Amino acid sequence: MLDKAERMVDRCLNCGNLECDECEEARQLLDEIRDMIRSIDDERAAKRFSIILDDLESKLENLG
């Protein structure tokens, strides 16, 4: 899922418009992944995934 989210965010960065449907789908996928990360029992793994997710979310926020 993270790979898919990364590809979607990259396409969003190329389009440059946060209001497009693809960018909205990317934000929704990132939210879903964030919820999944919260349910991970292994704190180290959750932290690694959170760092990756934070980076992707930051890229989207920088478009706005």
Sequence and secondary structure as in RCSB ss.txt:
>XXXX:A:sequence
MLDKAERMVDRCLNCGNLECDECEEARQLLDEIRDMIRSIDDERAAKRFSIILDDLESKLENLG
>XXXX:A:secstr
 HHHHHHHHHHHHHH  TTSHHHHHHHHHHHHHHHHHHT S HHHHHHHHHHHHHHHHHHHTT 
